Amino acid sequence: MAIVPFPPGGKATALAAQSRNALIIRREPTDSVVELDDPLARVLANWRGLRGEGKVPPQRRKLIPEDHLQPVMGFAHIVDCSPDDPMNYLFRLFGSRVSLFGDEGFTKRRLAELPDAELAGRTATDYFNVISKGCPAFHKMKVRVGVRTRSYTRLLLPLTNDQRQTDQLLVCFNPRPLPELGDLPW
């Protein structure tokens, strides 16, 4: 389990004091997607069905949101991972029900534009690892950004283009309590 503290944006005053940003991520085996994560388990099964018997991730164009992503509608991102620098990965679609950043949407914005540089960097590393290996990843996460704290499980699924190059990522979330991660620092 990794605990990554994020520095506050400046000196906090008693009037404008906010919680410091923090992140706990625990990587889990993909096969540990369990009953509590049924929406993610269903999407993973759909992804595996599209992949078939091979080890190459499925093509993005075969993914039909209404059929394959129904369990996570609003809690999924599609990320363009074709830039060399992971901080330049682009949210082609940012989940409309993801509320960690308030009402701010990130569709057509880069990872580097996330509100916290450390969170953006850690996210970029996780995304890059999945893209470079071509294998899915499953994480349990607890995050605090400003005054918002969220816990959720996250499933990262690589997708390929027509040349079978892994250049997109499907990121799915299942918000739920994760007491096994303990409390965030501070």
Rosetta constraint file for C-alpha pairs under 8 A:
AtomPair CA 1 CA 24 HARMONIC 6.97 0.50
AtomPair CA 1 CA 25 HARMONIC 5.98 0.50
AtomPair CA 1 CA 26 HARMONIC 4.69 0.50
AtomPair CA 1 CA 27 HARMONIC 7.29 0.50
AtomPair CA 2 CA 24 HARMONIC 5.80 0.50
AtomPair CA 2 CA 25 HARMONIC 5.65 0.50
AtomPair CA 2 CA 26 HARMONIC 6.62 0.50
AtomPair CA 3 CA 22 HARMONIC 7.57 0.50
AtomPair CA 3 CA 23 HARMONIC 5.91 0.50
AtomPair CA 3 CA 24 HARMONIC 4.79 0.50
AtomPair CA 3 CA 25 HARMONIC 6.95 0.50
AtomPair CA 4 CA 22 HARMONIC 6.17 0.50
AtomPair CA 4 CA 23 HARMONIC 5.40 0.50
AtomPair CA 4 CA 24 HARMONIC 6.59 0.50
AtomPair CA 5 CA 21 HARMONIC 6.64 0.50
AtomPair CA 5 CA 22 HARMONIC 4.84 0.50
AtomPair CA 5 CA 23 HARMONIC 6.56 0.50
AtomPair CA 5 CA 185 HARMONIC 7.82 0.50
AtomPair CA 6 CA 20 HARMONIC 6.92 0.50
AtomPair CA 6 CA 21 HARMONIC 5.05 0.50
AtomPair CA 6 CA 22 HARMONIC 5.50 0.50
AtomPair CA 6 CA 23 HARMONIC 7.85 0.50
AtomPair CA 6 CA 116 HARMONIC 7.65 0.50
AtomPair CA 6 CA 118 HARMONIC 6.06 0.50
AtomPair CA 6 CA 119 HARMONIC 7.61 0.50
AtomPair CA 7 CA 20 HARMONIC 7.05 0.50
AtomPair CA 7 CA 21 HARMONIC 6.97 0.50
AtomPair CA 8 CA 20 HARMONIC 5.62 0.50
AtomPair CA 8 CA 21 HARMONIC 6.79 0.50
AtomPair CA 12 CA 16 HARMONIC 6.20 0.50
AtomPair CA 12 CA 17 HARMONIC 5.01 0.50
AtomPair CA 12 CA 18 HARMONIC 7.11 0.50
AtomPair CA 13 CA 17 HARMONIC 5.37 0.50
AtomPair CA 18 CA 146 HARMONIC 5.90 0.50
AtomPair CA 18 CA 147 HARMONIC 6.00 0.50
AtomPair CA 19 CA 144 HARMONIC 7.80 0.50
AtomPair CA 19 CA 145 HARMONIC 7.79 0.50
AtomPair CA 19 CA 146 HARMONIC 5.55 0.50
AtomPair CA 19 CA 147 HARMONIC 5.61 0.50
AtomPair CA 19 CA 186 HARMONIC 7.64 0.50
AtomPair CA 20 CA 144 HARMONIC 7.38 0.50
AtomPair CA 20 CA 145 HARMONIC 7.15 0.50
AtomPair CA 20 CA 146 HARMONIC 6.14 0.50
AtomPair CA 20 CA 186 HARMONIC 7.14 0.50
AtomPair CA 21 CA 143 HARMONIC 7.53 0.50
AtomPair CA 21 CA 144 HARMONIC 4.99 0.50
AtomPair CA 21 CA 145 HARMONIC 4.66 0.50
AtomPair CA 21 CA 146 HARMONIC 5.83 0.50
AtomPair CA 22 CA 143 HARMONIC 5.82 0.50
AtomPair CA 22 CA 144 HARMONIC 5.13 0.50
AtomPair CA 22 CA 145 HARMONIC 6.90 0.50
AtomPair CA 22 CA 184 HARMONIC 6.52 0.50
AtomPair CA 22 CA 185 HARMONIC 6.92 0.50
AtomPair CA 23 CA 119 HARMONIC 7.65 0.50
AtomPair CA 23 CA 141 HARMONIC 7.29 0.50
AtomPair CA 23 CA 142 HARMONIC 5.82 0.50
AtomPair CA 23 CA 143 HARMONIC 4.52 0.50
AtomPair CA 23 CA 144 HARMONIC 6.41 0.50
AtomPair CA 23 CA 184 HARMONIC 7.08 0.50
AtomPair CA 24 CA 141 HARMONIC 5.61 0.50
AtomPair CA 24 CA 142 HARMONIC 5.19 0.50
AtomPair CA 24 CA 143 HARMONIC 6.47 0.50
AtomPair CA 24 CA 181 HARMONIC 7.30 0.50
AtomPair CA 24 CA 184 HARMONIC 7.06 0.50
AtomPair CA 25 CA 139 HARMONIC 6.45 0.50
AtomPair CA 25 CA 140 HARMONIC 5.76 0.50
AtomPair CA 25 CA 141 HARMONIC 4.60 0.50
AtomPair CA 25 CA 142 HARMONIC 6.69 0.50
AtomPair CA 26 CA 139 HARMONIC 5.56 0.50
AtomPair CA 26 CA 140 HARMONIC 5.17 0.50
AtomPair CA 26 CA 141 HARMONIC 6.49 0.50
AtomPair CA 26 CA 181 HARMONIC 7.84 0.50
AtomPair CA 27 CA 137 HARMONIC 7.62 0.50
AtomPair CA 27 CA 138 HARMONIC 6.11 0.50
AtomPair CA 27 CA 139 HARMONIC 4.54 0.50
AtomPair CA 27 CA 140 HARMONIC 6.49 0.50
AtomPair CA 28 CA 32 HARMONIC 6.62 0.50
AtomPair CA 28 CA 137 HARMONIC 7.67 0.50
AtomPair CA 28 CA 138 HARMONIC 5.53 0.50
AtomPair CA 28 CA 139 HARMONIC 5.65 0.50
AtomPair CA 28 CA 140 HARMONIC 7.25 0.50
AtomPair CA 29 CA 33 HARMONIC 7.84 0.50
AtomPair CA 29 CA 137 HARMONIC 7.33 0.50
AtomPair CA 29 CA 138 HARMONIC 6.41 0.50
AtomPair CA 30 CA 136 HARMONIC 6.92 0.50
AtomPair CA 30 CA 137 HARMONIC 5.87 0.50
AtomPair CA 30 CA 138 HARMONIC 5.23 0.50
AtomPair CA 33 CA 37 HARMONIC 5.91 0.50
AtomPair CA 33 CA 38 HARMONIC 7.57 0.50
AtomPair CA 33 CA 40 HARMONIC 6.99 0.50
AtomPair CA 33 CA 41 HARMONIC 5.73 0.50
AtomPair CA 33 CA 138 HARMONIC 7.51 0.50
AtomPair CA 34 CA 38 HARMONIC 6.49 0.50
AtomPair CA 34 CA 41 HARMONIC 6.91 0.50
AtomPair CA 35 CA 41 HARMONIC 7.82 0.50
AtomPair CA 37 CA 41 HARMONIC 6.15 0.50
AtomPair CA 37 CA 153 HARMONIC 7.53 0.50
AtomPair CA 37 CA 174 HARMONIC 6.54 0.50
AtomPair CA 38 CA 42 HARMONIC 6.08 0.50
AtomPair CA 39 CA 43 HARMONIC 6.42 0.50
AtomPair CA 39 CA 71 HARMONIC 4.86 0.50
AtomPair CA 39 CA 72 HARMONIC 6.11 0.50
AtomPair CA 39 CA 174 HARMONIC 7.03 0.50
AtomPair CA 40 CA 44 HARMONIC 6.02 0.50
AtomPair CA 40 CA 71 HARMONIC 7.44 0.50
AtomPair CA 40 CA 72 HARMONIC 7.31 0.50
AtomPair CA 40 CA 155 HARMONIC 6.72 0.50
AtomPair CA 40 CA 172 HARMONIC 6.91 0.50
AtomPair CA 40 CA 173 HARMONIC 7.33 0.50
AtomPair CA 40 CA 174 HARMONIC 6.88 0.50
AtomPair CA 41 CA 45 HARMONIC 6.13 0.50
AtomPair CA 42 CA 46 HARMONIC 6.23 0.50
AtomPair CA 42 CA 71 HARMONIC 7.08 0.50
AtomPair CA 43 CA 47 HARMONIC 6.12 0.50
AtomPair CA 43 CA 68 HARMONIC 6.28 0.50
AtomPair CA 43 CA 69 HARMONIC 6.10 0.50
AtomPair CA 43 CA 71 HARMONIC 7.00 0.50
AtomPair CA 43 CA 72 HARMONIC 7.73 0.50
AtomPair CA 44 CA 48 HARMONIC 6.11 0.50
AtomPair CA 44 CA 157 HARMONIC 7.92 0.50
AtomPair CA 45 CA 49 HARMONIC 6.09 0.50
AtomPair CA 46 CA 50 HARMONIC 6.30 0.50
AtomPair CA 46 CA 68 HARMONIC 5.79 0.50
AtomPair CA 47 CA 51 HARMONIC 6.20 0.50
AtomPair CA 47 CA 58 HARMONIC 7.13 0.50
AtomPair CA 47 CA 68 HARMONIC 7.63 0.50
AtomPair CA 47 CA 157 HARMONIC 7.68 0.50
AtomPair CA 48 CA 52 HARMONIC 6.11 0.50
AtomPair CA 50 CA 58 HARMONIC 5.63 0.50
AtomPair CA 50 CA 62 HARMONIC 7.27 0.50
AtomPair CA 50 CA 63 HARMONIC 7.73 0.50
AtomPair CA 51 CA 55 HARMONIC 7.25 0.50
AtomPair CA 51 CA 56 HARMONIC 6.78 0.50
AtomPair CA 51 CA 57 HARMONIC 5.60 0.50
AtomPair CA 51 CA 58 HARMONIC 4.54 0.50
AtomPair CA 56 CA 134 HARMONIC 7.05 0.50
AtomPair CA 56 CA 164 HARMONIC 7.60 0.50
AtomPair CA 57 CA 134 HARMONIC 6.39 0.50
AtomPair CA 57 CA 135 HARMONIC 7.47 0.50
AtomPair CA 57 CA 158 HARMONIC 5.99 0.50
AtomPair CA 57 CA 159 HARMONIC 5.40 0.50
AtomPair CA 57 CA 160 HARMONIC 6.10 0.50
AtomPair CA 57 CA 166 HARMONIC 7.24 0.50
AtomPair CA 58 CA 62 HARMONIC 7.26 0.50
AtomPair CA 58 CA 158 HARMONIC 7.78 0.50
AtomPair CA 58 CA 159 HARMONIC 5.48 0.50
AtomPair CA 58 CA 160 HARMONIC 5.93 0.50
AtomPair CA 59 CA 63 HARMONIC 7.23 0.50
AtomPair CA 59 CA 159 HARMONIC 5.51 0.50
AtomPair CA 59 CA 160 HARMONIC 4.49 0.50
AtomPair CA 59 CA 161 HARMONIC 5.55 0.50
AtomPair CA 59 CA 162 HARMONIC 6.66 0.50
AtomPair CA 59 CA 164 HARMONIC 7.00 0.50
AtomPair CA 60 CA 159 HARMONIC 5.33 0.50
AtomPair CA 60 CA 160 HARMONIC 5.75 0.50
AtomPair CA 60 CA 161 HARMONIC 6.20 0.50
AtomPair CA 60 CA 168 HARMONIC 7.46 0.50
AtomPair CA 61 CA 161 HARMONIC 7.63 0.50
AtomPair CA 63 CA 68 HARMONIC 6.44 0.50
AtomPair CA 64 CA 68 HARMONIC 5.64 0.50
AtomPair CA 64 CA 69 HARMONIC 7.35 0.50
AtomPair CA 65 CA 69 HARMONIC 4.74 0.50
AtomPair CA 65 CA 70 HARMONIC 6.57 0.50
AtomPair CA 66 CA 70 HARMONIC 5.54 0.50
AtomPair CA 69 CA 73 HARMONIC 6.10 0.50
AtomPair CA 72 CA 76 HARMONIC 6.10 0.50
AtomPair CA 72 CA 172 HARMONIC 6.56 0.50
AtomPair CA 72 CA 173 HARMONIC 7.08 0.50
AtomPair CA 72 CA 174 HARMONIC 7.54 0.50
AtomPair CA 73 CA 95 HARMONIC 7.63 0.50
AtomPair CA 74 CA 95 HARMONIC 4.64 0.50
AtomPair CA 74 CA 96 HARMONIC 4.76 0.50
AtomPair CA 74 CA 97 HARMONIC 4.76 0.50
AtomPair CA 74 CA 98 HARMONIC 7.07 0.50
AtomPair CA 75 CA 95 HARMONIC 4.83 0.50
AtomPair CA 75 CA 96 HARMONIC 6.81 0.50
AtomPair CA 75 CA 97 HARMONIC 5.66 0.50
AtomPair CA 75 CA 98 HARMONIC 5.89 0.50
AtomPair CA 75 CA 172 HARMONIC 5.87 0.50
AtomPair CA 75 CA 173 HARMONIC 5.30 0.50
AtomPair CA 75 CA 174 HARMONIC 7.15 0.50
AtomPair CA 76 CA 93 HARMONIC 7.90 0.50
AtomPair CA 76 CA 94 HARMONIC 6.74 0.50
AtomPair CA 76 CA 95 HARMONIC 4.76 0.50
AtomPair CA 76 CA 170 HARMONIC 6.96 0.50
AtomPair CA 76 CA 171 HARMONIC 5.39 0.50
AtomPair CA 76 CA 172 HARMONIC 4.36 0.50
AtomPair CA 76 CA 173 HARMONIC 6.26 0.50
AtomPair CA 77 CA 91 HARMONIC 6.77 0.50
AtomPair CA 77 CA 92 HARMONIC 7.42 0.50
AtomPair CA 77 CA 93 HARMONIC 5.18 0.50
AtomPair CA 77 CA 94 HARMONIC 4.61 0.50
AtomPair CA 77 CA 95 HARMONIC 5.22 0.50
AtomPair CA 77 CA 169 HARMONIC 7.92 0.50
AtomPair CA 77 CA 170 HARMONIC 5.86 0.50
AtomPair CA 77 CA 171 HARMONIC 5.00 0.50
AtomPair CA 77 CA 172 HARMONIC 6.57 0.50
AtomPair CA 78 CA 91 HARMONIC 6.04 0.50
AtomPair CA 78 CA 92 HARMONIC 5.45 0.50
AtomPair CA 78 CA 93 HARMONIC 5.03 0.50
AtomPair CA 78 CA 94 HARMONIC 6.82 0.50
AtomPair CA 78 CA 168 HARMONIC 6.95 0.50
AtomPair CA 78 CA 169 HARMONIC 5.74 0.50
AtomPair CA 78 CA 170 HARMONIC 4.85 0.50
AtomPair CA 78 CA 171 HARMONIC 6.39 0.50
AtomPair CA 79 CA 89 HARMONIC 6.63 0.50
AtomPair CA 79 CA 90 HARMONIC 5.54 0.50
AtomPair CA 79 CA 91 HARMONIC 4.52 0.50
AtomPair CA 79 CA 92 HARMONIC 5.46 0.50
AtomPair CA 79 CA 93 HARMONIC 6.94 0.50
AtomPair CA 79 CA 168 HARMONIC 5.49 0.50
AtomPair CA 79 CA 169 HARMONIC 5.02 0.50
AtomPair CA 79 CA 170 HARMONIC 6.50 0.50
AtomPair CA 79 CA 171 HARMONIC 7.60 0.50
AtomPair CA 80 CA 89 HARMONIC 5.63 0.50
AtomPair CA 80 CA 90 HARMONIC 5.03 0.50
AtomPair CA 80 CA 91 HARMONIC 6.30 0.50
AtomPair CA 80 CA 92 HARMONIC 6.25 0.50
AtomPair CA 80 CA 167 HARMONIC 6.30 0.50
AtomPair CA 80 CA 168 HARMONIC 4.73 0.50
AtomPair CA 80 CA 169 HARMONIC 6.70 0.50
AtomPair CA 81 CA 86 HARMONIC 6.98 0.50
AtomPair CA 81 CA 88 HARMONIC 7.99 0.50
AtomPair CA 81 CA 89 HARMONIC 4.89 0.50
AtomPair CA 81 CA 90 HARMONIC 6.82 0.50
AtomPair CA 81 CA 128 HARMONIC 7.85 0.50
AtomPair CA 81 CA 131 HARMONIC 7.42 0.50
AtomPair CA 81 CA 167 HARMONIC 4.89 0.50
AtomPair CA 81 CA 168 HARMONIC 5.10 0.50
AtomPair CA 81 CA 169 HARMONIC 6.88 0.50
AtomPair CA 82 CA 89 HARMONIC 6.99 0.50
AtomPair CA 82 CA 167 HARMONIC 5.00 0.50
AtomPair CA 82 CA 168 HARMONIC 7.16 0.50
AtomPair CA 83 CA 88 HARMONIC 6.09 0.50
AtomPair CA 83 CA 89 HARMONIC 6.06 0.50
AtomPair CA 84 CA 88 HARMONIC 7.74 0.50
AtomPair CA 85 CA 89 HARMONIC 7.19 0.50
AtomPair CA 86 CA 111 HARMONIC 7.62 0.50
AtomPair CA 86 CA 124 HARMONIC 5.22 0.50
AtomPair CA 86 CA 125 HARMONIC 7.18 0.50
AtomPair CA 86 CA 127 HARMONIC 7.57 0.50
AtomPair CA 86 CA 128 HARMONIC 6.18 0.50
AtomPair CA 87 CA 110 HARMONIC 6.77 0.50
AtomPair CA 87 CA 111 HARMONIC 5.16 0.50
AtomPair CA 87 CA 112 HARMONIC 4.96 0.50
AtomPair CA 87 CA 120 HARMONIC 7.27 0.50
AtomPair CA 87 CA 121 HARMONIC 6.93 0.50
AtomPair CA 87 CA 124 HARMONIC 5.77 0.50
AtomPair CA 88 CA 110 HARMONIC 5.27 0.50
AtomPair CA 88 CA 111 HARMONIC 6.03 0.50
AtomPair CA 88 CA 112 HARMONIC 6.40 0.50
AtomPair CA 89 CA 110 HARMONIC 5.49 0.50
AtomPair CA 89 CA 111 HARMONIC 5.78 0.50
AtomPair CA 89 CA 124 HARMONIC 7.69 0.50
AtomPair CA 90 CA 107 HARMONIC 7.93 0.50
AtomPair CA 90 CA 108 HARMONIC 6.10 0.50
AtomPair CA 90 CA 109 HARMONIC 5.53 0.50
AtomPair CA 90 CA 110 HARMONIC 4.37 0.50
AtomPair CA 90 CA 111 HARMONIC 6.36 0.50
AtomPair CA 91 CA 106 HARMONIC 6.45 0.50
AtomPair CA 91 CA 107 HARMONIC 5.15 0.50
AtomPair CA 91 CA 108 HARMONIC 5.26 0.50
AtomPair CA 91 CA 109 HARMONIC 5.61 0.50
AtomPair CA 91 CA 110 HARMONIC 6.20 0.50
AtomPair CA 91 CA 111 HARMONIC 7.38 0.50
AtomPair CA 92 CA 107 HARMONIC 5.55 0.50
AtomPair CA 92 CA 108 HARMONIC 5.25 0.50
AtomPair CA 92 CA 109 HARMONIC 7.74 0.50
AtomPair CA 93 CA 106 HARMONIC 7.69 0.50
AtomPair CA 93 CA 107 HARMONIC 4.86 0.50
AtomPair CA 93 CA 108 HARMONIC 6.99 0.50
AtomPair CA 94 CA 98 HARMONIC 7.92 0.50
AtomPair CA 94 CA 105 HARMONIC 6.63 0.50
AtomPair CA 94 CA 106 HARMONIC 5.62 0.50
AtomPair CA 94 CA 107 HARMONIC 4.81 0.50
AtomPair CA 96 CA 105 HARMONIC 7.33 0.50
AtomPair CA 99 CA 103 HARMONIC 6.68 0.50
AtomPair CA 100 CA 144 HARMONIC 7.96 0.50
AtomPair CA 100 CA 145 HARMONIC 7.04 0.50
AtomPair CA 100 CA 148 HARMONIC 6.18 0.50
AtomPair CA 100 CA 149 HARMONIC 7.16 0.50
AtomPair CA 100 CA 150 HARMONIC 6.62 0.50
AtomPair CA 101 CA 105 HARMONIC 7.91 0.50
AtomPair CA 101 CA 115 HARMONIC 7.63 0.50
AtomPair CA 101 CA 145 HARMONIC 7.37 0.50
AtomPair CA 101 CA 148 HARMONIC 7.69 0.50
AtomPair CA 106 CA 110 HARMONIC 7.69 0.50
AtomPair CA 106 CA 114 HARMONIC 7.92 0.50
AtomPair CA 109 CA 113 HARMONIC 6.64 0.50
AtomPair CA 110 CA 114 HARMONIC 7.55 0.50
AtomPair CA 111 CA 120 HARMONIC 5.73 0.50
AtomPair CA 111 CA 123 HARMONIC 7.77 0.50
AtomPair CA 111 CA 124 HARMONIC 6.83 0.50
AtomPair CA 112 CA 117 HARMONIC 6.95 0.50
AtomPair CA 112 CA 120 HARMONIC 5.83 0.50
AtomPair CA 112 CA 121 HARMONIC 7.60 0.50
AtomPair CA 113 CA 120 HARMONIC 7.61 0.50
AtomPair CA 114 CA 119 HARMONIC 7.49 0.50
AtomPair CA 114 CA 120 HARMONIC 5.69 0.50
AtomPair CA 115 CA 119 HARMONIC 7.99 0.50
AtomPair CA 115 CA 120 HARMONIC 7.77 0.50
AtomPair CA 116 CA 120 HARMONIC 6.15 0.50
AtomPair CA 116 CA 145 HARMONIC 7.68 0.50
AtomPair CA 117 CA 121 HARMONIC 6.08 0.50
AtomPair CA 118 CA 122 HARMONIC 6.17 0.50
AtomPair CA 119 CA 123 HARMONIC 6.07 0.50
AtomPair CA 120 CA 124 HARMONIC 6.03 0.50
AtomPair CA 121 CA 125 HARMONIC 6.23 0.50
AtomPair CA 122 CA 126 HARMONIC 6.32 0.50
AtomPair CA 123 CA 127 HARMONIC 6.13 0.50
AtomPair CA 124 CA 128 HARMONIC 5.96 0.50
AtomPair CA 125 CA 129 HARMONIC 6.15 0.50
AtomPair CA 126 CA 130 HARMONIC 6.56 0.50
AtomPair CA 127 CA 131 HARMONIC 6.25 0.50
AtomPair CA 127 CA 156 HARMONIC 7.46 0.50
AtomPair CA 127 CA 169 HARMONIC 7.53 0.50
AtomPair CA 128 CA 132 HARMONIC 5.94 0.50
AtomPair CA 129 CA 133 HARMONIC 6.10 0.50
AtomPair CA 130 CA 134 HARMONIC 5.60 0.50
AtomPair CA 130 CA 135 HARMONIC 5.66 0.50
AtomPair CA 130 CA 136 HARMONIC 6.17 0.50
AtomPair CA 130 CA 137 HARMONIC 6.67 0.50
AtomPair CA 130 CA 156 HARMONIC 7.07 0.50
AtomPair CA 130 CA 157 HARMONIC 7.42 0.50
AtomPair CA 130 CA 158 HARMONIC 6.50 0.50
AtomPair CA 131 CA 135 HARMONIC 7.44 0.50
AtomPair CA 131 CA 158 HARMONIC 5.93 0.50
AtomPair CA 131 CA 166 HARMONIC 6.08 0.50
AtomPair CA 131 CA 167 HARMONIC 6.88 0.50
AtomPair CA 131 CA 168 HARMONIC 7.55 0.50
AtomPair CA 131 CA 169 HARMONIC 7.25 0.50
AtomPair CA 132 CA 166 HARMONIC 7.73 0.50
AtomPair CA 134 CA 158 HARMONIC 5.82 0.50
AtomPair CA 134 CA 166 HARMONIC 6.61 0.50
AtomPair CA 135 CA 157 HARMONIC 7.10 0.50
AtomPair CA 135 CA 158 HARMONIC 6.58 0.50
AtomPair CA 136 CA 155 HARMONIC 7.23 0.50
AtomPair CA 136 CA 156 HARMONIC 5.43 0.50
AtomPair CA 136 CA 157 HARMONIC 4.71 0.50
AtomPair CA 136 CA 158 HARMONIC 6.36 0.50
AtomPair CA 137 CA 155 HARMONIC 5.84 0.50
AtomPair CA 137 CA 156 HARMONIC 5.11 0.50
AtomPair CA 137 CA 157 HARMONIC 6.89 0.50
AtomPair CA 138 CA 153 HARMONIC 7.27 0.50
AtomPair CA 138 CA 154 HARMONIC 5.73 0.50
AtomPair CA 138 CA 155 HARMONIC 4.64 0.50
AtomPair CA 138 CA 156 HARMONIC 6.42 0.50
AtomPair CA 139 CA 153 HARMONIC 5.63 0.50
AtomPair CA 139 CA 154 HARMONIC 5.13 0.50
AtomPair CA 139 CA 155 HARMONIC 6.57 0.50
AtomPair CA 140 CA 151 HARMONIC 7.76 0.50
AtomPair CA 140 CA 152 HARMONIC 6.16 0.50
AtomPair CA 140 CA 153 HARMONIC 4.46 0.50
AtomPair CA 140 CA 154 HARMONIC 6.39 0.50
AtomPair CA 140 CA 178 HARMONIC 7.53 0.50
AtomPair CA 140 CA 181 HARMONIC 7.93 0.50
AtomPair CA 141 CA 151 HARMONIC 5.57 0.50
AtomPair CA 141 CA 152 HARMONIC 5.44 0.50
AtomPair CA 141 CA 153 HARMONIC 5.92 0.50
AtomPair CA 141 CA 154 HARMONIC 7.35 0.50
AtomPair CA 141 CA 178 HARMONIC 7.86 0.50
AtomPair CA 141 CA 181 HARMONIC 7.78 0.50
AtomPair CA 142 CA 149 HARMONIC 7.30 0.50
AtomPair CA 142 CA 150 HARMONIC 5.77 0.50
AtomPair CA 142 CA 151 HARMONIC 4.21 0.50
AtomPair CA 142 CA 152 HARMONIC 6.55 0.50
AtomPair CA 142 CA 178 HARMONIC 7.58 0.50
AtomPair CA 142 CA 181 HARMONIC 7.34 0.50
AtomPair CA 142 CA 184 HARMONIC 7.37 0.50
AtomPair CA 143 CA 149 HARMONIC 5.57 0.50
AtomPair CA 143 CA 150 HARMONIC 5.38 0.50
AtomPair CA 143 CA 151 HARMONIC 6.30 0.50
AtomPair CA 143 CA 184 HARMONIC 7.80 0.50
AtomPair CA 144 CA 148 HARMONIC 5.54 0.50
AtomPair CA 144 CA 149 HARMONIC 4.19 0.50
AtomPair CA 144 CA 150 HARMONIC 6.46 0.50
AtomPair CA 144 CA 184 HARMONIC 7.84 0.50
AtomPair CA 145 CA 149 HARMONIC 6.54 0.50
AtomPair CA 150 CA 175 HARMONIC 7.50 0.50
AtomPair CA 151 CA 175 HARMONIC 6.01 0.50
AtomPair CA 151 CA 176 HARMONIC 5.97 0.50
AtomPair CA 151 CA 177 HARMONIC 5.86 0.50
AtomPair CA 151 CA 178 HARMONIC 6.25 0.50
AtomPair CA 152 CA 173 HARMONIC 6.41 0.50
AtomPair CA 152 CA 174 HARMONIC 5.35 0.50
AtomPair CA 152 CA 175 HARMONIC 4.06 0.50
AtomPair CA 152 CA 176 HARMONIC 5.16 0.50
AtomPair CA 152 CA 177 HARMONIC 6.92 0.50
AtomPair CA 152 CA 178 HARMONIC 7.14 0.50
AtomPair CA 153 CA 173 HARMONIC 5.70 0.50
AtomPair CA 153 CA 174 HARMONIC 5.21 0.50
AtomPair CA 153 CA 175 HARMONIC 6.46 0.50
AtomPair CA 153 CA 176 HARMONIC 7.37 0.50
AtomPair CA 154 CA 171 HARMONIC 6.95 0.50
AtomPair CA 154 CA 172 HARMONIC 5.61 0.50
AtomPair CA 154 CA 173 HARMONIC 4.61 0.50
AtomPair CA 154 CA 174 HARMONIC 6.55 0.50
AtomPair CA 155 CA 171 HARMONIC 5.80 0.50
AtomPair CA 155 CA 172 HARMONIC 5.10 0.50
AtomPair CA 155 CA 173 HARMONIC 6.48 0.50
AtomPair CA 156 CA 169 HARMONIC 6.70 0.50
AtomPair CA 156 CA 170 HARMONIC 5.88 0.50
AtomPair CA 156 CA 171 HARMONIC 4.72 0.50
AtomPair CA 156 CA 172 HARMONIC 6.56 0.50
AtomPair CA 157 CA 169 HARMONIC 5.63 0.50
AtomPair CA 157 CA 170 HARMONIC 5.00 0.50
AtomPair CA 157 CA 171 HARMONIC 6.40 0.50
AtomPair CA 158 CA 166 HARMONIC 6.41 0.50
AtomPair CA 158 CA 167 HARMONIC 7.58 0.50
AtomPair CA 158 CA 168 HARMONIC 6.04 0.50
AtomPair CA 158 CA 169 HARMONIC 4.60 0.50
AtomPair CA 158 CA 170 HARMONIC 6.29 0.50
AtomPair CA 159 CA 166 HARMONIC 5.53 0.50
AtomPair CA 159 CA 167 HARMONIC 6.46 0.50
AtomPair CA 159 CA 168 HARMONIC 5.04 0.50
AtomPair CA 159 CA 169 HARMONIC 5.62 0.50
AtomPair CA 159 CA 170 HARMONIC 7.12 0.50
AtomPair CA 160 CA 164 HARMONIC 5.03 0.50
AtomPair CA 160 CA 165 HARMONIC 5.01 0.50
AtomPair CA 160 CA 166 HARMONIC 4.16 0.50
AtomPair CA 160 CA 167 HARMONIC 5.66 0.50
AtomPair CA 160 CA 168 HARMONIC 6.35 0.50
AtomPair CA 161 CA 165 HARMONIC 5.53 0.50
AtomPair CA 161 CA 166 HARMONIC 6.60 0.50
AtomPair CA 161 CA 167 HARMONIC 6.60 0.50
AtomPair CA 161 CA 168 HARMONIC 7.82 0.50
AtomPair CA 178 CA 182 HARMONIC 7.72 0.50
AtomPair CA 179 CA 183 HARMONIC 7.86 0.50
